[in-house]
């Protein structure tokens, strides 16, 4: 009996360990800012708690911030070609050389190749293609996939290569383009020429003019580089489920454009296969980002993977979660789409491996969010505390305060239940 009482006393005196791994609240708070707001609320409820904030993302917006902050890297700024050809400033992250390049999810052959590439040394760059070719960079009236280019994405990669990066994590969501990645390839030194031997123009219209592919001027370092591409769509390059038909309309494509671009992309794939036998326009994810997935698969040493899977592995979040008493996650809006593999569910799955309770916070909770309870989130809470407009709710100071206040009250209840 004495032993049991002693054990109970030790459990009560043990500092509670909480891991906070929340996605960004887009347009309001980044992953780090949201995590710190929650941490403040937890400490108001229990000042002795040990709270670890681990920034996360699902491969889309916020991935650069999450990985760069979480792994102690640096943000780089570079002038690149924007989606419509004008120069813009883009940011990407460079991780410390000793942060490693995780390959746990790769096949045996891919890990062997990864090991060979890792022997060359080099740092890891974290890039979001949307920083250079994103749809949010242009107004709705300016959207035209015949003209929008991925050239700036290649410029970011080239800049990172020159700064010693040989490993790349690239998020390819949110594109404004449908050029099959030819802009990126041009920036990396590939020759994409018309019938007169001139460079084809930017955008999907360049595919129409494309007749010849050349590799003589490709950056030599590209062969040493390895890419983990965060891709959460399975669309092929062409056809009724291809990038032109499915994603073209939101990028400004008319029905006539869709039919033409689909045909041009098919011709591009045939031309690519003459030099790169592995070119496969039907491979899942080839249609991601207007065919950028196809370009990565065909012309570089790339593997397309789930975005949240990449982030969770690279941040080694499981190492933090496994000895936690509680895990807190969340995102801007919790709904049935969250359960389809978004960041909070990825976090919850890790926690459930160790039977750790999971709480989620969200700026808004949809009526169908209850499905998240069946995917590892034990309870979720919206953070709005009064009637407000959307603009008021998303104001960063208000969102941060709401997160802190909600976290404090939820933790007070949680601590009471633990007694």
C-alpha positions as CSV (number, residue, x, y, z in Angstrom):
1,X,0.0,0.0,0.0
2,X,2.8,2.4,0.8
3,X,4.3,1.7,-2.6
4,X,1.1,2.6,-4.3
5,X,0.7,5.8,-2.4
6,X,4.3,6.8,-3.2
7,X,3.7,6.1,-6.9
8,X,0.5,8.2,-6.8
9,X,2.4,11.1,-5.2
10,X,5.1,11.0,-7.9
11,X,2.5,11.1,-10.6
12,X,0.8,14.2,-9.1
13,X,4.1,16.0,-8.7
14,X,5.4,15.3,-12.2
15,X,5.4,18.3,-14.5
16,X,2.8,17.9,-17.2
17,X,4.3,17.7,-20.7
18,X,2.3,19.2,-23.5
19,X,3.3,19.2,-27.2
20,X,1.6,21.9,-29.3
21,X,1.7,21.2,-33.0
22,X,-0.9,23.4,-34.7
23,X,-1.1,24.4,-38.4
24,X,-1.2,28.0,-39.4
25,X,-4.5,29.9,-39.3
26,X,-4.2,31.2,-42.8
27,X,-4.6,34.9,-43.2
28,X,-4.3,35.4,-39.4
29,X,-1.6,33.5,-37.5
30,X,1.4,31.4,-38.6
31,X,2.0,28.0,-37.0
32,X,4.6,29.5,-34.6
33,X,2.4,32.4,-33.6
34,X,-0.6,30.1,-33.0
35,X,1.5,27.7,-31.0
36,X,2.9,30.4,-28.8
37,X,-0.6,31.8,-28.1
38,X,-1.7,28.3,-26.9
39,X,1.4,27.9,-24.8
40,X,0.6,31.2,-23.0
41,X,-2.9,29.9,-22.2
42,X,-1.6,26.5,-20.9
43,X,0.9,28.3,-18.6
44,X,-1.9,30.5,-17.2
45,X,-3.7,27.3,-16.2
46,X,-0.6,25.5,-15.0
47,X,2.6,27.5,-14.7
48,X,4.7,24.4,-14.0
49,X,3.7,22.7,-17.3
50,X,6.4,21.9,-19.8
51,X,5.1,23.1,-23.2
52,X,6.9,22.4,-26.4
53,X,5.7,24.2,-29.6
54,X,6.5,22.3,-32.8
55,X,5.5,24.3,-35.9
56,X,3.8,22.1,-38.6
57,X,2.2,22.5,-42.0
58,X,0.7,20.2,-44.6
59,X,3.0,21.1,-47.5
60,X,1.1,24.1,-48.6
61,X,1.2,27.7,-47.3
62,X,3.2,27.9,-44.1
63,X,5.5,24.9,-44.9
64,X,8.6,27.1,-45.3
65,X,7.9,28.9,-41.9
66,X,7.1,25.7,-40.1
67,X,10.1,23.7,-41.2
68,X,12.6,26.6,-41.1
69,X,11.5,27.7,-37.6
70,X,11.1,24.2,-36.3
71,X,14.5,23.0,-37.5
72,X,16.5,26.2,-36.7
73,X,17.0,27.3,-40.3
74,X,17.3,30.7,-42.0
75,X,14.9,32.4,-44.4
76,X,16.4,33.6,-47.7
77,X,15.0,36.3,-50.0
78,X,15.5,36.3,-53.7
79,X,14.2,38.3,-56.7
80,X,12.5,36.0,-59.1
81,X,10.2,36.0,-62.1
82,X,6.6,36.1,-60.9
83,X,3.7,34.3,-62.5
84,X,3.1,37.0,-65.1
85,X,6.8,37.7,-65.8
86,X,7.4,40.7,-63.5
87,X,10.1,40.5,-60.9
88,X,9.0,39.8,-57.3
89,X,10.6,39.0,-54.0
90,X,10.2,35.4,-52.8
91,X,11.2,33.7,-49.6
92,X,12.5,30.1,-49.0
93,X,14.2,28.4,-46.1
94,X,17.6,26.8,-45.7
95,X,17.9,24.2,-42.9
96,X,21.1,23.5,-41.0
97,X,23.4,21.0,-42.7
98,X,23.1,18.7,-39.7
99,X,19.3,18.7,-39.7
100,X,19.4,15.6,-41.9
101,X,17.2,14.6,-44.9
102,X,14.7,12.1,-43.7
103,X,13.9,9.2,-46.0
104,X,11.8,6.9,-43.8
105,X,8.9,6.8,-46.2
106,X,10.9,6.0,-49.3
107,X,11.3,2.6,-50.9
108,X,14.5,0.6,-50.4
109,X,15.9,1.6,-53.8
110,X,15.0,5.3,-53.2
111,X,16.7,5.2,-49.8
112,X,19.8,3.7,-51.3
113,X,19.8,6.6,-53.8
114,X,19.1,9.1,-51.1
115,X,22.1,7.7,-49.1
116,X,24.3,8.2,-52.1
117,X,23.2,11.7,-52.6
118,X,23.5,12.5,-48.9
119,X,27.2,11.6,-49.1
120,X,27.7,14.6,-51.3
121,X,26.8,16.8,-48.3
122,X,24.8,20.0,-48.7
123,X,22.0,21.7,-46.9
124,X,18.3,21.3,-47.3
125,X,16.1,24.0,-48.9
126,X,12.4,24.4,-48.2
127,X,10.5,26.0,-51.0
128,X,6.8,26.8,-51.7
129,X,6.2,27.1,-55.4
130,X,3.4,29.5,-54.6
131,X,5.9,32.1,-53.4
132,X,7.0,32.5,-57.1
133,X,4.0,31.2,-59.1
134,X,1.1,31.2,-56.7
135,X,-2.5,32.1,-57.7
136,X,-2.7,34.6,-54.9
137,X,0.0,36.7,-56.5
138,X,-2.3,37.9,-59.3
139,X,-5.8,39.3,-59.4
140,X,-8.7,37.3,-60.6
141,X,-9.0,39.4,-63.8
142,X,-5.4,38.7,-64.7
143,X,-5.5,34.9,-64.4
144,X,-4.5,33.3,-67.7
145,X,-2.7,30.0,-67.7
146,X,-1.6,30.6,-71.3
147,X,0.8,33.2,-69.9
148,X,1.6,32.3,-66.3
149,X,4.9,30.7,-65.7
150,X,6.9,28.6,-63.2
151,X,10.2,30.2,-64.2
152,X,10.5,31.8,-60.7
153,X,10.3,28.4,-59.1
154,X,13.4,27.3,-61.0
155,X,15.1,30.5,-60.0
156,X,14.5,29.8,-56.3
157,X,16.0,26.3,-56.8
158,X,18.9,27.6,-58.7
159,X,19.6,30.2,-56.0
160,X,19.5,27.5,-53.3
161,X,21.8,25.3,-55.3
162,X,24.4,28.1,-55.5
163,X,24.1,28.4,-51.7
164,X,25.1,24.8,-51.2
165,X,21.7,23.1,-51.1
166,X,21.4,19.6,-52.5
167,X,18.3,18.4,-50.7
168,X,14.9,20.1,-51.4
169,X,11.5,19.9,-49.8
170,X,9.1,21.6,-52.2
171,X,5.4,22.4,-51.7
172,X,3.6,22.7,-55.0
173,X,0.1,23.7,-53.9
174,X,-1.7,26.9,-54.9
175,X,-0.3,27.4,-58.4
176,X,-1.5,29.9,-61.0
177,X,0.2,27.9,-63.8
178,X,-0.5,25.2,-66.3
179,X,2.8,25.2,-68.2
180,X,3.8,21.6,-67.4
181,X,6.8,23.0,-65.4
182,X,8.6,24.2,-68.5
183,X,9.3,27.6,-67.0
184,X,11.0,25.9,-64.0
185,X,13.0,23.7,-66.4
186,X,14.1,26.8,-68.5
187,X,15.5,28.4,-65.3
188,X,17.4,25.3,-64.5
189,X,19.1,25.3,-67.9
190,X,17.0,23.0,-70.0
191,X,16.6,24.0,-73.5
192,X,12.9,24.2,-74.6
193,X,13.0,25.4,-78.1
194,X,10.6,26.2,-81.0
195,X,11.0,25.1,-84.6
196,X,13.5,28.0,-85.2
197,X,15.7,27.0,-82.2
198,X,14.5,29.9,-80.0
199,X,13.3,29.6,-76.4
200,X,9.6,29.1,-76.2
201,X,7.6,31.8,-74.5
202,X,6.4,31.7,-70.9
203,X,3.2,29.9,-69.9
204,X,1.2,27.1,-71.5
205,X,1.5,28.9,-74.8
206,X,5.1,27.9,-74.8
207,X,4.0,24.2,-74.9
208,X,2.2,25.0,-78.2
209,X,5.5,26.2,-79.7
210,X,7.7,23.5,-78.2
211,X,9.6,21.2,-80.7
212,X,12.9,20.4,-79.2
213,X,14.3,19.5,-75.7
214,X,18.0,20.0,-74.9
215,X,20.0,19.2,-71.8
216,X,23.4,20.4,-72.6
217,X,23.1,23.6,-70.5
218,X,21.4,22.1,-67.4
219,X,23.0,23.1,-64.1
220,X,25.5,20.3,-63.5
221,X,24.7,20.3,-59.7
222,X,21.1,19.3,-60.4
223,X,22.2,15.7,-60.9
224,X,23.3,15.7,-57.2
225,X,20.0,17.1,-55.9
226,X,17.2,15.2,-54.4
227,X,13.6,16.5,-54.1
228,X,10.8,15.6,-51.8
229,X,7.8,17.1,-53.4
230,X,4.7,17.7,-51.2
231,X,1.8,16.7,-53.3
232,X,-1.7,15.8,-52.1
233,X,-3.5,15.3,-55.4
234,X,-3.4,12.2,-57.5
235,X,-4.4,13.7,-60.9
236,X,-2.6,12.6,-64.0
237,X,-1.1,15.1,-66.4
238,X,-3.8,14.8,-69.1
239,X,-7.4,13.7,-69.8
240,X,-10.7,14.4,-68.0
241,X,-8.9,14.2,-64.6
242,X,-5.8,16.0,-65.8
243,X,-4.6,19.4,-64.6
244,X,-6.1,21.4,-67.5
245,X,-9.6,20.0,-67.0
246,X,-9.8,19.9,-63.2
247,X,-7.7,22.9,-62.2
248,X,-7.6,25.0,-65.3
249,X,-11.0,26.9,-64.7
250,X,-9.9,28.3,-61.4
251,X,-6.7,29.6,-63.1
252,X,-8.7,31.5,-65.8
253,X,-8.9,28.8,-68.5
254,X,-11.8,28.8,-70.9
255,X,-13.2,25.5,-72.3
256,X,-11.2,26.2,-75.5
257,X,-8.0,26.7,-73.6
258,X,-8.5,23.5,-71.6
259,X,-8.8,21.4,-74.7
260,X,-5.8,23.0,-76.3
261,X,-3.6,22.9,-73.2
262,X,-4.4,19.2,-72.6
263,X,-3.3,18.4,-76.1
264,X,-0.1,20.4,-75.8
265,X,0.8,18.7,-72.5
266,X,0.3,15.3,-74.1
267,X,2.7,16.3,-76.8
268,X,5.2,17.6,-74.2
269,X,5.1,14.2,-72.4
270,X,5.8,12.4,-75.7
271,X,8.7,14.6,-76.4
272,X,10.1,14.2,-72.9
273,X,9.9,10.4,-73.1
274,X,12.3,10.5,-76.0
275,X,15.1,11.7,-73.7
276,X,13.7,10.5,-70.3
277,X,12.1,7.0,-70.6
278,X,10.7,7.3,-67.1
279,X,8.3,10.1,-68.2
280,X,4.9,8.9,-67.3
281,X,2.0,11.4,-67.6
282,X,-0.4,9.0,-66.1
283,X,1.5,8.7,-62.8
284,X,-0.4,9.9,-59.8
285,X,0.4,13.6,-59.0
286,X,1.8,14.3,-62.5
287,X,-1.0,16.9,-62.9
288,X,-0.3,18.7,-59.7
289,X,0.4,22.4,-60.0
290,X,-0.4,22.5,-63.7
291,X,1.9,19.7,-64.5
292,X,4.8,20.7,-62.3
293,X,4.5,17.3,-60.7
294,X,5.3,15.8,-64.1
295,X,8.3,18.0,-64.5
296,X,9.7,17.0,-61.1
297,X,9.1,13.3,-61.7
298,X,10.6,13.3,-65.2
299,X,13.5,15.8,-65.1
300,X,14.8,15.6,-61.5
301,X,15.5,13.1,-58.8
302,X,12.1,13.6,-57.1
303,X,9.6,11.7,-55.1
304,X,6.0,13.0,-54.7
305,X,4.7,12.4,-51.2
306,X,2.0,13.5,-48.8
307,X,2.8,17.0,-47.6
308,X,2.0,16.4,-43.9
309,X,4.0,13.1,-44.0
310,X,7.1,15.0,-45.2
311,X,6.7,17.7,-42.5
312,X,6.1,15.3,-39.7
313,X,9.1,13.2,-40.6
314,X,11.4,16.1,-41.2
315,X,10.5,17.8,-37.9
316,X,10.8,14.4,-36.1
317,X,7.6,15.4,-34.3
318,X,7.1,11.8,-33.0
319,X,10.2,12.2,-30.8
320,X,8.4,15.1,-29.0
321,X,5.0,13.5,-28.8
322,X,5.9,10.1,-27.5
323,X,6.7,11.3,-24.0
324,X,3.9,13.9,-23.8
325,X,0.9,13.8,-21.5
326,X,-1.2,15.8,-23.9
327,X,-1.1,16.9,-27.5
328,X,-2.7,20.0,-28.9
329,X,-3.2,20.6,-32.6
330,X,-5.6,22.5,-34.9
331,X,-6.0,24.8,-37.9
332,X,-8.0,27.7,-39.1
333,X,-11.1,25.7,-40.0
334,X,-11.9,22.2,-38.8
335,X,-14.2,20.3,-41.1
336,X,-14.6,16.9,-42.9
337,X,-11.7,17.9,-45.2
338,X,-9.4,17.9,-42.1
339,X,-10.0,14.2,-41.8
340,X,-8.7,13.6,-45.4
341,X,-5.1,13.7,-44.3
342,X,-4.5,17.3,-43.3
343,X,-2.0,18.4,-40.6
344,X,-4.1,18.0,-37.4
345,X,-5.0,14.4,-38.3
346,X,-1.4,13.6,-39.1
347,X,-0.5,14.8,-35.6
348,X,-3.4,12.9,-34.0
349,X,-2.3,9.7,-35.6
350,X,1.1,9.9,-34.1
351,X,-0.4,10.7,-30.6
352,X,-2.7,7.7,-30.8
353,X,0.2,5.3,-31.4
354,X,1.1,6.1,-27.7
355,X,-2.5,6.5,-26.4
356,X,-2.0,10.2,-25.8
357,X,-5.1,12.4,-25.6
358,X,-5.5,15.0,-28.4
359,X,-7.3,18.4,-28.3
360,X,-7.7,20.6,-31.3
361,X,-8.4,24.3,-31.6
362,X,-9.8,26.1,-34.7
363,X,-10.9,29.5,-35.7
364,X,-14.1,28.0,-37.1
365,X,-15.7,24.5,-36.7
366,X,-18.0,23.2,-39.5
367,X,-21.1,21.1,-38.8
368,X,-19.4,18.1,-40.3
369,X,-16.2,18.4,-38.1
370,X,-17.4,15.6,-35.9
371,X,-15.8,13.1,-38.2
372,X,-12.4,14.3,-36.8
373,X,-13.3,12.5,-33.5
374,X,-13.1,9.2,-35.4
375,X,-9.6,10.1,-36.6
376,X,-7.8,10.6,-33.3
377,X,-9.0,14.1,-32.1
378,X,-10.6,13.5,-28.8
379,X,-12.2,16.9,-28.5
380,X,-12.1,20.1,-30.5
381,X,-13.0,23.7,-29.7
382,X,-13.7,26.8,-31.7
383,X,-11.9,29.8,-30.3
384,X,-14.4,32.6,-31.0
385,X,-15.6,34.1,-27.8
386,X,-18.0,36.7,-29.0
387,X,-20.0,37.7,-32.0
388,X,-17.7,39.3,-34.6
389,X,-17.2,39.8,-38.3
390,X,-14.8,37.6,-40.2
391,X,-12.3,40.4,-40.5
392,X,-12.4,41.0,-36.7
393,X,-12.0,37.4,-35.9
394,X,-9.0,37.0,-38.3
395,X,-7.2,40.1,-37.0
396,X,-3.9,38.6,-35.6
397,X,-4.1,40.2,-32.2
398,X,-7.7,39.1,-31.6
399,X,-7.0,35.6,-32.9
400,X,-4.0,35.3,-30.6
401,X,-5.9,36.5,-27.6
402,X,-8.8,34.1,-28.4
403,X,-6.4,31.2,-28.7
404,X,-4.8,32.0,-25.4
405,X,-8.1,32.5,-23.5
406,X,-9.6,29.3,-24.9
407,X,-6.5,27.2,-24.2
408,X,-6.5,28.4,-20.6
409,X,-10.1,27.5,-20.0
410,X,-9.8,24.1,-21.7
411,X,-6.7,23.3,-19.7
412,X,-8.3,24.3,-16.4
413,X,-11.0,21.7,-17.1
414,X,-8.5,19.1,-18.3
415,X,-6.4,19.6,-15.2
416,X,-9.4,19.2,-13.0
417,X,-10.4,16.0,-14.7
418,X,-6.8,14.6,-14.1
419,X,-7.0,15.0,-10.3
